[in-house]
């Protein structure tokens, strides 16, 4: 069985995911077979394995950093919030129910065997498994039901690195309090403390760290700096910040606005646009923030009808329609694609209590929700060359589908699926209006395709009669290496190797 090392945090967004990603990369560069693992994740950012199983996008990115293929065992339980009280439960890659928090806790005895089998499977095939916790292990009201923090650590006898976020303040209290609230057998598993997101001179922390070590009996493994120059995906929407009012920016001649839906899903679709030189990517949640962008994008949503109603209440539906009415383009991805259509039908009440909802009417599409979820990796051809796709006809696309609705298109399908879940296919995909300026598609990862993305941006630039800075192939491998280098410089890696039972 492979070794195990666990990263837990004093709270959500403390930096657990990035530290796991960095450690996966570091161990992989040392020639070790390494895999990430998170027993339970709550996120609307999900990914699809080659065999059609849905799991957290964060673990897929960690697997990529580790240089291994994504496996559903890396995240056996995924919770996808649907509203303020209920979540869809995805177990071993397949949706099984929609439950309240209390109903979910009643399910955990049935889910625990999936967690242990998945972890055992990963350990059998790897030299080390880097395990990520969720939230805080000190949520003492949830101790009996939790299946992601100390219960996993105890099962695997995993040494734990505890991470605290100093950028939020109170890091000494949060680290000390977390350790103090653990049971003695749990406290014994905490082998190192890490302070994350520090700005300034780390020597200023010396006296506090020495006192913390004395009070907890746990050594300090390092102080990680706050950074923004490594371009990595955010795990969840906590990392999204509302953009300020639009203003002229000569360094970014193209302005792209993404509607900030309350239940936005797979927003990492837009990371490649954020990294493009000459592009200003903004998230907008009101008409006053819309400005006059060159492109509006409606992203994916876990609850299409509810988020469409939110757009109407915020008057953003009118903003999108007015934008398109002035001859400027709109793109809808997944749930956003469904919103752009004429009607959304839900006769089985799969997604909402409404049997029928009017869409924005910008595409000749009707969507019908069904109980089965489509989850596939796909490859497609671009078969249209008009409007937004000028110059792109004949190009190839790779992406993935995650949706519970089927959309029938009375117009022009811009793409043709040639492979779905590894099997040959020949099916139309998406919709494009007669002017080629309203595009809808179920393909997540669309903007990760370099040729498509550059063709789109060059078309937008040509519409404004401006030049666009040369783009470069975006190299995530380089970003993983930069993250690994940064963590290696600031973390006592000899201590980490010793904690994990590895040779330094």
N, C-alpha and C positions, 0 to 999 in steps of 0.2 A: 504493500500500500504506500502511496506517495505521502510526503510530508504535508502538513497543513499550517497555514498562518492566517490569522483573522484580523481584519481591520474593523473596529467599531468606532462610533463617534459619540460625542456628548449630546448631539442633536442632529436634526436634518440639515443638510447642506454644509456640514462641517468639513467636507473634503474627502470623505471615505472613498467615493468612486474614483476620483483622480489618483489617490494614493494606491489603490488596488491596481489601476491601470499602469501606473509607473512601476510598481513592483513586478507586475506581469512582464513588462518590457525589460526590466533589469534582469530578471531571472532568465528570460528567453535569450537575451544577448550573452548570458553565461553558458548557454548550451543546454539548459534544463528544459524538460518538457513541463509546461506550466499551463494551468487553466484557471479562469475566474469562476466564482460561484457566489450566488446570492439566493438564499432559499426562497425568499418572498420579496417582491418589489412592487411598489405602487407607483405607476407611471402611465401616462398616455403616449409616451414614446416607445413604440414597440418595433420589432423586426421579425422577419420570417426566415426560418432555416431552409436549406435547399429541399428538405422533404415536407415543407409546408406547415411547420409548427411555429406558433407565435410565442415570442418571449421578449424580455426587456431589451430595448436598444442599447442601454448602458452596458449590459453584459456582452452584447455583440461587439461593441467597440472595444471592450476590454479583451475579448478573444482576438480581435484584429491586432491589438497591441502585443498580445502574446504570440502572434504568428500561427494561430490554430483556427480550425474551422469552427463556426458557431454551432453549439449543440443545445437542445432544449434543456438538457440536464443542468446547464449553467444557471438557469433560473426556472425551477420547476413550478413556481406559483407566481403569477402576475395578477395584480389587482388594477383594474382600469376604472377609475371613478366615472360615474355617469351623471350624478347630481350630488347635492350636498350630503345625501344620506346613504346612497347605494353604490355598489361597485360590481362590475362584471369580474367574475373569477375565471382566470385562464389557468388550467392545470395541465402540466405536461404538454403545453402548446395548443390546447383546445378549450374553448369556452364551455363551462359546465353550469354556471348559474349566475344570477344577478341577486345580490344579497345586501342586507344592512350590515352594519358593523357587528352588531350582536349576533346575527345569523352567521357571519363569517367566523367569529370566535367559536361558535358551536361546530363549525366544520373542521377546525384545525386538527382534531384527532384523526380524521380521515386523510388529511393532507400531509401529516407528519411522515408517514411511510414513504411518500413520494420524495420528500426532502432527503431522508437518509439514504434511500436507494440511489438517488441522483448523485449525492456526494460520494458515496462508495464507488459508483461507476467512474466518476472523474478521478478519484484517487488511484484506482486500479490502472488507469491509462496514462498517468502523469507522475513526474518526479515531485511536484508540489502543486497544491491547489491553494490559491489566495482567495479567502472567503471575505465577503463584505457583509456587514450587519446593516440594520435599517433603523433610522431614527436614533434612539438612545436605549442602551440596555438597562437603564435605571427607571424605566416606566414601570414602577412596582405594582400598579393596578393591573398590568397586563402580563405579569410574570407567569401565571398559570397557563395562559393560552398562547404565548408567543412561540414562534417556530423559526425565528430568524436571527436572534442574537445569542444570548448565553446558553440557550438550550442547544443550539448548534455547536457552540464552543465546547460545552460539556460532552456532547455526544462524540465529537471528533478529538477531544482532549487537545484542542487547538490553543496555542499561545496567542494572546490578543495584544494588539497595539491600539491604544485608545487615543483618538484625535479630538482636539478641541479647537474651535474657531475663535481666534483672538479678535478678528475684525468686528465681531458682534459685541465684544466687551464681556467682561466677567469670566475670562477663560480659566483663571485659577480656581474660582468657585465651582465652575461647571465640571472641571476635571476632578477636583477633590470630592465634590458632591456625588458625582457618578460612581467613583470608586467606593465611597462610604455607603452608598445605598445598595451595593451588591451583597449577596450572601457570601460567607467566608470561602466556600469552594469556588465561587465565581471570581471573587477578588483575587484568588491565587492564580487565576489564569491571565490576569493583566500583567504583562511583562515589560511594557514600555509605554510612555506618554509622549505625544507629539503635539506641539503647538503649531497651528496652521494659519496662513494668511497674515503674517506679521509684516508691518510696514516700518522701516527705520533700522536703527542700530540694535541688533539682537542682544548685545552685551547689557542693555538696559533691563533685560529680563533675568539676569543671572541670579540676583538675590531671591526673586520670586520663585524661580525654578528650583533653587536649592531648598527653599522652604517647602515647596510642594513635594519634592522627593522625600524630605524628612517626614512630612506628615502622612504620606501615602505608602512609603516604602518602595515606590516604583521608580525606576530610573527614567530620565528624560532622554529620548532617542534623537531629538532634534527639533529645530525651529524652522519651518518651511516658510518662505517669503510669499507675500501677496504678488501675483503676477497676472498680466494680461497679454503678454506677447507670445504665449503658446496657444495656438488656435485649436481648441478641442470642443467637442459637443457638450452642451449642458444636459444633465440627466433629466431634469424636469423643469416645469415652467417657473419655479422659484428663481431660476437664473435669468429669466427674461425681464428686462427693464423697459418700462414705457419710454418711448423716445420723446424728446422735447419738440416744441413747435418747429416745423420745417423752416429752414432759412437757407439762403444761397450759400453754396459751398463749391468754390472753384476746383477743389481737389476731387470732387465727386460729381461729375457732370450728369450721371444718371441717378434718378431718385425712384426707389421701389418701396411701396407701402404694403405691408402685410397686415390684414385685419387681425387684431388681437382678440380672438374669440375667448370666452370664459373657459371653455373646455378644449382649448387648442390641442391637437394631437400631432405627433411627429413633426414638431417645429424644426427639428434638425434638418428637414428638407431644405431649409434656406441657408444653412451654414456655408455652402459654396458661394452663394451670392454675397454673403457678408464678407468673404475673404477676397472677392474680386476687386482689383484696383479700379478706381473710377466709379464705384457703385456705392451709393448710400442706401442701406437697408434700414427701414424703420418699422416698428410695430405701432399701430394706431388703434385707439379704442373709442374715438369720438369724431364727429365731423370736423370739429375745430382743429384736430390734429392731422386731418387728411392732406391739406395743402393741394398741390397740383402735381402729383407724382407721374412719372412716365409709365408706370405699370402698377396695377393693384392686384394683389394675390389674396384669394380667400383660401385659408389653409384647411387641413383636415380637422375633424371634430369628432369627439366620441358621441355627441348628442346633436345630430344635425338640426333637427327641428327646434330644439330649445335654443341653440346658438343662432339659428336664423331668426327666431322670435326676438332674441336679444338685439340682433342687428336692427330689427324694425323698431324696437323701443328706443334704441340709441339714434335712430334716423340714419344709420350707416347704410341701410339698403338703398336709400335715396342717393347717398353720396356715391355709392358704387355705380348705380344706374346713371347718374349725372356724369360721372367720369367717363363711362363707356359712351354716353350720348354725345360727348365732345370729340369722339373719334379716337380715344385713347384705349389701350388694351387692358383686358382683365383675364386672369388665369385662376381657375378653381381646381384644387387638388382634393380628391377623395370626397369628404363631406362638403368641401367648397364647390366641387363639381356638381354634387347633388343640389346644392342651393341655387346654382346658376340655371337650373332647368325650369320647366314649366310647372310640374307638379311632383309632389312627394307623397306616395301612397303607403299606408301602413295598416293593411286590413287585419293583421294578426296582433297589432299593438306591440310589435317587437321593440321599437325604440321610444315611442311616446304614446300618449292616450289619444292622439289625434289620428283619425283614419285617413285624413287627406289634408295636405298643406300646400298652399301656393308657393312656388319658387320665385326667384327674381325674374324669370322669364327672359333671360339673355341667351339661352341655348334651347333648341328644340328637343328637349330631353324629358322623359318621364322616368322616375325612380320608384321602384316597389321594394319595400323592405321585406326580407325573408329571414327565417330563424337561423338558417345556416350561415356561417361566416366563411368568406373566401379569403384564404391566406396562401399566397403563392409568391415565389420568386419568378420573374418573367423576363423574357427578352422580346424586343419588338422592333419593327421597322417603322421609320417615319415615311408615310405614304402621301403626305400632302406637302405642297411647297408654297402655300399662299400665306400672306399676312405675317404673323409671328414666326412662321416656319419657312419664310423666304430663304432659299439657299440650303435648307436642311433636308430636303427630300432625298431619300435613299440612305439617310443616316441610321445608325443602330442605337438602341436604348437598352439599358439594363435597369431594373427596378423591382419593386415588390408591391403586392396588393394586400390590403387588410380592410375588408369592408363587409357589411351585412346587407347592402342593397344592390339591386340589379338595375342598371339604367339602360333604357332603350333609346336609340338615337335616330331621329328622323332626318338628320343632317349629314354632314361630312365627318367621317371618322378619320382623324389625322394619323392614327397609329394602327399597326396590325401586329397582334401578338403572334410570335413565331415559336415560342417555347414557354411552357407554363409548368412549374415544378419539375423541370427536367424532362418533360415530355413534349414532343412536337405538337404545335397548335397552329391554327389559322383562323383568327377571330379579330373582328374590328374592335378598336378600343378608343374611348374618348369621343369628344365632339368638338367641332370647330365651326363658328358661324360663317355666313356667306362672305364676310369681309376678311375673315382670317384673324380677327382681333379679339375674339372671345374664345378661349381654349379651356376645356375641361377634361380631366383625366383621373383615373384611379391609381396611376403609377406614382407611388412614393419613390423618392430618390431621383426624380426627373432631373433636377438641377445638378446632381452629382455627375451627370454625363457631360464631359467637357465639350464635345462638339456641339451638342444641343445648346448648352448654356452660352457658349461664346457666340453661336449663331443668333440666339435670341438677343443678347446684349448688343451685338453689332447692328441688328435690325432696329432696336430702340434708339441707338445712337444715330443711325442714318435718318430716322424720322425727325430727329432734332437738328440734323445737319451739323453734327459735332463729331469730333474724333474721340476714340476711347483708348485709354492706355492699353498696351499689349498685356494680355493675360498670360498666366503661366499655369502649366499643369499643377494642380494642387496635390501636394505630396503629404498624405497623412502619416506615412512612415517617418518622414522627417520630424513631424510634430510629436510623434510618440517618442522618438529619440531625444528631442529637446526636453520633453517632460522628464524622461528617465535621467538625463544628465543633470537637470536642475535638482531633482530629488536626491540623486546620489551625492551631490555636493553638500547638501544641507542635512542629510539624515546619516546617522552612524550605521553604515551598511554592515560593518563588521558585527555590530551588536544585533542587527536584524538577522543576519545569517546564523548567528549563534542561537538566537531565540527560535528560529525556524528549524534548527537542527541540521543546518547545511554548513558545508565548509566555506569559509570566506574566500 
